[in-house]
Amino acid sequence: MPILNRASALQDEVAGWRRHLHQTPELLFDVHQTAGFVAEKLKEFGCDVIETGIGRTGVVGIIRGNRGEGPTIGLRADMDALPITETTGVPWASTVPGKMHACGHDGHTAMLLGAAKHLAETRNFKGSVAVIFQPAEEGGGGGLAMVQDGMMEKFGISQVFGMHNAPGVPLGDFAIRKGSLMAASDTFDITIKGKGSHAAQPHFSVDPVLVSAHVIIALQSIVSRGVDPLESLVISVTTTHGGDAYNVIPMDVKLTGTVRTLLPNIRDYAEKRLQEVATATAMAHGAVAEVNYHRGYPVTFNHADETDFAAAVAAKISGDNRVKTDMAPKMGAEDFSYMLESRPGAFIFLGVGNTANLHHPAYDFNDEAIPYGISYWVELAETGLA
């Protein structure tokens, strides 16, 4: 099946929804207008069940097929925006200062709404489709909140699928891989405690600025000398704060950063060694390091059978030669990972062509991708529930 004729016919209407959402971005769990818009559309479409407030502000719609009993497949889109000031200059640019849809979640939401409209009209499948609209993907863990609210059990969801737009990938191409697709994302705070003094008398100090520099360098040895070069680990110190004057050595310096991994054993190793290296390096210089390590989103892990299925569906839309099934893993993170820990499923990327990159103030979702996204969701539901 190529692009659905119905998906092409819906493109302008769905693009209108998308541009409306683009103008009214909301952050994290504070997506009340967006969730209200989604719920109202699902009501218009005639969804059998519409439930709001799942995972605080998430929305789930249930569409029952007319071909008999069967399982329930979950299709997920994220709704939240980012705290970025938009520079696109498009007529539908954000009207909310300091907030914009710079990751394409407006497009994700609109495409899933378009698919929901078609599926509610045709119902050409067994069982049910759960359309899942999630808040707080951008750092809030909205996926976990929905899982913890019992979404999977309440609606009997047996498999779950997600999709994300991919700038730089040709329009309508798809990319996916089995296993670890996106990284676990952890953060750390390190406080180096030394002894302050006049900057002209450094011999009276235990200089935490100097010690912090040694710690920053030493942390990279975890990556370069502690882990197989063929296994992925990123440790990035991203902020350094200490001191307020040109002529004063401060009492302490604070470092923060992120750790990204693709394998559970590497994640455990990185956490252990980061604390050991920071503590020992500080001690070697007469200082003390206090380390707080925070685990964030887990690895986004695609299940084998569901990945094969998702790739086959994408190939029906765009052709075998336009579906990359061995894409390189990404060290970015995605909280759809929590749903994939709860149920088997797969996450796929949809190419949107040569747009600005994600999280860039000039990014705007390419509406020409809408028919591909709608067609993928519809084909996935109708084939998976045939």
Buried (B, 14 or more C-beta within 10 A) or exposed (E): EEBBEBBBEBBEBBBEBBBBBBBBBBBBBBBEBBBEBBBEBBEEBBBEBBBBEBBBBBBBBBBBBEBEEBEBBBBBBBBBBBEBEBEBEEEBBBEBEEBBBBBBBBBBBBBBBBBBBBBBEBBBBBBBBBBBBBBBBBBBBBBBBBBEBEBBEEBEBBBBBBBBBBBEBEBBBBBBBBBBBBBBBBBBBBBBBBBBBEBEEEEEBBBBBBBBBBBBEBBEEBBEEEBEEEEBBBBBBEEBEBBEEEEEBBBBBBBBBBBBBBBEEBBEBBBEBBBEBBBEBBEEBEBBBBBEBEEBBBBBBBBEEBBBBBBBBBBBBBEEEBBBBEBEBBBBBBBBBBBBBBBBBBBBBBBBBEBBEBEBBBBBBBBEBBBBBBBBBBBBBBBBBE
